[in-house]
Amino acid sequence: DAAFKILNPMTVPRFFRLNSNNALIEFLLEGTPEIREHYLDSKKDVDRHLKSACEQFIQQQTKLFVEQLEEFLTKVSALKTMASQGGPKYRLSQQPWAQPAKVSDLVANAYKTIKAKLPLTLRSMSLYLSNKDTEFILFKPVRNNVQQVFQKFHVLLKEEFSPEDMDIIACPSMEQV
């Protein structure tokens, strides 16, 4: 703006005035650039992006392996919450979506997904990371999350189903997972 004002033909006669309406003084006062410094710690920025990407990978892989079981546990939790808040009492095995045969299919599908997609995940990690220690560090939370879901599932099965129903469901043990 200051440069345009000084180049305006109307301001040429004001170049050498000795009052505050001097075009050169206005240019010097208004036209000085303002310097703003902004320091960005690139290492922290890269670390933050790397941490975010790792967390997304962990959540994505956990969801890939046990999303169906987590959804089932969420339904059961909602049912228990309704019952504790004065809703109708329930028997989980009486729910149409929680019949032992359906729970068995759910567990079998989750276990098949783990067996089928785990090698692909590990192969991709090996290809892109090429460092066994990094692969182990990154995959450990995924493994822990999957084991926690199966552990919660085992606790739920022991609380809600009879031993005969548990035989029908045939949930894999923690060692198998």
Backbone hydrogen bonds, N-H to C=O, Kabsch-Sander energy under -0.5 kcal/mol:
donor,donor_aa,acceptor,acceptor_aa,energy
5,K,1,D,-2.3
6,I,2,A,-1.9
7,L,3,A,-1.7
8,N,4,F,-0.8
8,N,5,K,-0.5
11,T,8,N,-1.9
12,V,8,N,-0.6
14,R,11,T,-1.4
15,F,12,V,-1.6
17,R,14,R,-0.9
22,N,19,N,-0.9
23,A,14,R,-1.6
26,E,22,N,-2.1
27,F,23,A,-2.1
28,L,24,L,-2.4
29,L,25,I,-2.5
30,E,26,E,-3.0
31,G,27,F,-2.1
35,I,33,P,-0.5
36,R,34,E,-0.6
41,D,39,Y,-0.5
42,S,40,L,-1.2
45,D,41,D,-2.2
46,V,42,S,-2.7
47,D,43,K,-2.7
48,R,44,K,-2.6
49,H,45,D,-2.3
50,L,46,V,-2.8
51,K,47,D,-2.7
52,S,48,R,-2.2
53,A,49,H,-2.4
54,C,50,L,-2.5
55,E,51,K,-2.5
56,Q,52,S,-2.3
57,F,53,A,-2.3
58,I,54,C,-2.6
59,Q,55,E,-2.4
60,Q,56,Q,-2.7
61,Q,57,F,-2.8
62,T,58,I,-2.3
63,K,59,Q,-2.5
64,L,60,Q,-2.3
65,F,61,Q,-2.0
66,V,62,T,-2.6
67,E,63,K,-1.6
70,E,66,V,-2.3
71,E,67,E,-2.4
72,F,68,Q,-2.0
73,L,69,L,-2.6
74,T,70,E,-2.1
75,K,71,E,-2.1
76,V,72,F,-2.4
77,S,73,L,-2.4
78,A,74,T,-2.4
79,L,75,K,-2.3
80,K,76,V,-2.6
81,T,77,S,-2.3
82,M,78,A,-2.3
83,A,79,L,-2.0
84,S,80,K,-2.3
85,Q,81,T,-1.3
86,G,83,A,-1.2
87,G,82,M,-2.5
94,Q,91,R,-1.9
95,Q,91,R,-0.5
95,Q,92,L,-1.6
98,A,95,Q,-1.4
99,Q,96,P,-0.7
103,V,99,Q,-2.6
104,S,100,P,-2.3
105,D,101,A,-2.1
106,L,102,K,-2.2
107,V,103,V,-2.6
108,A,104,S,-2.7
109,N,105,D,-2.6
110,A,106,L,-2.1
111,Y,107,V,-2.6
112,K,108,A,-2.6
113,T,109,N,-2.5
114,I,110,A,-2.2
115,K,111,Y,-2.5
116,A,112,K,-2.6
117,K,113,T,-2.9
118,L,114,I,-2.0
120,L,116,A,-0.5
121,T,117,K,-2.3
122,L,118,L,-2.7
123,R,119,P,-2.4
124,S,120,L,-2.4
125,M,121,T,-2.5
126,S,122,L,-2.3
127,L,123,R,-2.3
128,Y,124,S,-2.6
129,L,125,M,-2.7
130,S,125,M,-0.7
130,S,126,S,-1.0
135,E,131,N,-2.6
136,F,132,K,-2.6
137,I,133,D,-2.5
138,L,134,T,-2.5
139,F,135,E,-2.5
140,K,136,F,-2.1
142,V,138,L,-0.5
143,R,139,F,-2.6
144,N,140,K,-2.7
145,N,141,P,-2.5
146,V,142,V,-2.5
147,Q,143,R,-2.6
148,Q,144,N,-2.4
149,V,145,N,-2.1
150,F,146,V,-2.3
151,Q,147,Q,-2.4
152,K,148,Q,-2.6
153,F,149,V,-2.2
154,H,150,F,-2.5
155,V,151,Q,-2.3
156,L,152,K,-2.4
157,L,153,F,-2.6
158,K,154,H,-2.4
159,E,155,V,-1.9
160,E,156,L,-2.5
161,F,157,L,-2.3
166,M,162,S,-2.4
167,D,163,P,-1.7
168,I,164,E,-1.6
169,I,165,D,-2.6
170,A,166,M,-2.4
177,V,173,S,-2.0
